Amino acid sequence: MEYAKLGNTDIEVSKLCVGCMSFGKAGTLHDWTVDEAETEKIVKHALDLGINFFDTANGYSEGTSEEYLGRAIKKNISRDKVVIASKVYFNPGRLSAEAIRREIDGSLKRLGTDYLDLYIIHRFDYNTPIEETMEALNNLVIAGKVRAIGASAMYGYQFYNM
């Protein structure tokens, strides 16, 4: 497996990442998600291939994706050997400071860890000032709950402005 540094951080990720939207309790988001036992098989196989990077989200299957991933990692590898990313947006308050504080704690609890390697804004929030979102994310880094922040699914100028 090939690895690379994540942006300007010291976080080393496999060049392949396992997207975890297919993990979770069926019927809570999609009917085609895989159960906890199958999730663990997929995670174990990925680890055997040298993949260390897993991406989930607070809203995937009402949080069960995070729960299944967290338990599979705990059973198969030391936490410091994997890179866990989760996303925030599809929740009450979207990217408000209050929502970000609430959602990170929920994600950490479901994943069974005290930090995320990467916390990603899932979408751009047109209703919350950028400064409020960025300050809340920065506070998570300062608090040690998040090592790095990222964003997805927005226009280039929105990335630039953030």
C-alpha positions in Angstrom: 0.0 0.0 0.0 1.2 3.5 -0.7 0.9 6.3 1.8 0.9 10.0 1.8 0.8 12.9 4.2 -2.6 14.4 4.7 -2.3 18.0 3.5 0.2 19.9 5.6 -0.2 17.6 8.6 1.9 14.8 10.0 -1.0 12.4 9.5 0.0 9.5 7.2 -2.9 8.0 5.2 -3.1 5.1 2.8 -3.8 6.4 -0.7 -7.0 4.4 -0.6 -9.7 5.3 1.9 -12.6 3.1 2.9 -15.8 5.1 2.6 -18.2 3.9 5.3 -21.6 5.1 4.0 -22.4 1.4 3.3 -21.9 0.5 6.9 -24.9 0.7 9.3 -28.3 -0.5 10.2 -30.4 -1.1 7.1 -33.4 1.1 6.6 -32.1 4.1 8.7 -30.7 5.8 5.6 -30.5 3.2 2.8 -31.7 -0.4 2.6 -28.5 -1.6 1.1 -26.2 -1.0 4.1 -24.2 -3.9 5.6 -24.6 -5.1 9.2 -22.1 -5.0 11.9 -20.6 -8.4 11.2 -20.1 -7.6 7.5 -18.7 -4.2 8.5 -16.0 -5.9 10.6 -15.1 -8.3 7.8 -14.6 -5.3 5.4 -12.6 -3.3 7.9 -10.4 -6.3 8.7 -9.8 -7.0 5.0 -8.9 -3.3 4.4 -6.5 -3.4 7.3 -4.9 -6.6 5.9 -4.4 -4.8 2.6 -2.6 -1.9 4.5 -5.5 0.5 4.3 -5.5 2.7 7.4 -7.9 5.5 6.3 -11.7 5.3 7.1 -14.3 8.0 6.3 -17.7 8.0 7.9 -20.2 10.7 8.9 -22.5 11.5 11.8 -25.6 11.1 9.6 -24.7 7.8 7.9 -27.5 5.4 9.0 -28.4 7.5 12.0 -24.9 7.1 13.5 -24.7 3.3 13.2 -22.0 3.6 10.6 -19.8 5.3 13.2 -20.8 2.7 15.8 -20.0 -0.3 13.6 -16.7 1.2 12.4 -15.6 2.1 15.9 -16.2 -1.4 17.2 -14.5 -3.0 14.2 -11.4 -0.9 14.7 -11.3 -1.6 18.4 -11.5 -5.3 17.8 -8.8 -5.4 15.1 -6.2 -2.7 15.5 -4.7 -0.1 17.9 -6.4 3.3 17.5 -3.2 5.1 16.8 -2.6 2.9 13.7 -5.7 4.1 11.8 -6.9 7.4 10.5 -10.6 8.1 11.2 -12.4 10.9 9.4 -16.0 11.8 10.1 -18.2 14.5 8.7 -20.7 17.0 10.1 -23.7 18.9 8.5 -26.9 16.8 8.2 -28.0 17.5 11.7 -30.0 20.2 13.5 -28.1 23.5 13.4 -25.9 22.2 10.5 -22.6 24.1 11.1 -23.4 26.4 13.9 -21.0 26.4 16.8 -23.6 24.7 19.0 -24.2 22.0 16.5 -20.5 21.3 15.9 -19.8 21.0 19.6 -22.8 18.7 20.0 -22.1 16.6 17.0 -18.4 16.0 17.6 -19.2 14.6 21.0 -21.8 12.3 19.5 -19.4 11.1 16.8 -16.6 10.5 19.3 -18.9 8.5 21.6 -20.3 6.4 18.7 -16.8 5.7 17.4 -15.4 4.9 20.9 -12.5 7.3 20.6 -11.5 10.6 22.2 -10.3 12.2 19.0 -10.8 12.3 15.2 -7.9 12.5 12.9 -9.9 14.5 10.4 -13.3 16.3 10.8 -14.9 17.3 7.5 -17.6 19.8 6.8 -20.0 17.7 4.7 -21.6 20.6 2.9 -21.5 24.4 2.9 -23.9 26.0 5.4 -25.5 29.1 3.9 -27.3 30.0 7.2 -24.3 30.1 9.5 -21.5 32.7 9.3 -18.3 31.2 8.1 -16.4 32.8 11.0 -18.7 31.0 13.5 -18.1 27.6 11.8 -14.3 28.1 11.5 -14.0 29.2 15.1 -15.9 26.2 16.3 -13.7 23.9 14.3 -10.6 25.6 15.5 -11.7 25.2 19.1 -12.0 21.4 18.5 -8.4 21.3 17.3 -7.3 23.3 20.4 -9.3 21.0 22.6 -7.6 17.9 21.1 -10.8 16.4 19.8 -9.7 16.8 16.2 -6.3 16.7 14.6 -7.2 18.2 11.3 -10.2 19.8 9.5 -11.4 19.5 6.0 -14.4 20.2 3.8 -16.2 18.5 0.9 -19.0 19.1 -1.6 -18.9 22.9 -2.0 -17.8 25.4 -4.6 -14.1 26.4 -4.9 -14.8 30.0 -3.8 -16.5 28.7 -0.7 -13.4 26.6 0.2 -11.3 29.7 -0.5 -13.5 31.9 1.7 -13.4 29.4 4.6 
